[in-house]
Amino acid sequence: MARAVTPQRKIANTAIAWAIGFLIFFPILWTILTSFKTEAQAIASPPIFLNFDWTLENYAIVQERSDYMRFLWNSVIIAGGSTVLGIIIAVPAAWSMAFVPSKRTKDILLWMLSTKMLPAVGVLYPIYLLCIQLGVLDNRAALVVILMLINLPIIVWMLYTYFREIPVDILEAARMDGASLKEELLYILTPMAVPGIASTLLLNFILAWNEAFWTLNLTAVDAAPLTAFIASYSSPEGLFFAKLSAASTMAIAPILILGWFSQKQLVRGLTFGAVK
């Protein structure tokens, strides 16, 4: 029998949750606040929290120095393209592993996951040379494919987990009614797994948006996304913290807004199938 939760326990749990949430959000809050400071105030010791002269000068300088919309558009294309392409490939793969498993299905899933443990720098040189040979260095299409392959194990694993929660009887009934494989995937499985697919889309879009290692090493000008936009504010003379914070705020603002408006869908997808 479940033990009743006392009001004091509820208050303590709420306080702990708020404290953890604040600790996680504090670096973002500090970055946003620093973006409105002067360079002198940004490096002041002890740090200045709220009592400073608010200014938009850093944002104006960033806008004058860089073509923000070009970097933003590159990020949207690269993150969106790799996520959509990954979903198109992962849905049939996860379906076959969930509903038509073989003796090696678990081994394949573990092998796919193990590829995420490989240090990215270990394969940078061959991929860099391959991009040069194919003439796709600093190319958005190449980054779409590379980021899709990097995140594909996560996409397959998430979709596999969601598909496993769908009763097989429903699919078997559809087959008995004459549904083809295409109809089963498009009209039965996909609508039932919409929360899981949506959360997978959102999570992998965020991962691709935040990817820095590959985008910094495989781009220069044409395909440079917002991660390269942020890195451009590091110079041999040192870091300009206020301007760097302004650039970082402009880079994370779109994904923060997306996450805020889609948080219900994300939570719904992550808890999809938790209760049968």
Secondary structure, DSSP 8 states (H G I E B T S, - for coil): ------HHHHHHHHHHHHHHHHHHHHHHHHHHHHTTS-HHHHT-SS--SS-S----HHHHHHHHHS-HHHHHHHHHHHHHHHHHHHHHHHHHHHHHHHHS--TTHHHHHHHHHHGGGS-GGGTHHHHHHHHHHHT-TT-HHHHHHHHHHHHHHHHHHHHHHHHHTS-HHHHHHHHHTT--HHHIIIIIIHHHTHHHHHHHHHHHHHHHHH--HHHHHH-SSTT--HHHHHHTTEETTEE-HHHHHHHHHHHHHHHHHHHHHTHHHHHHHHTTTS--
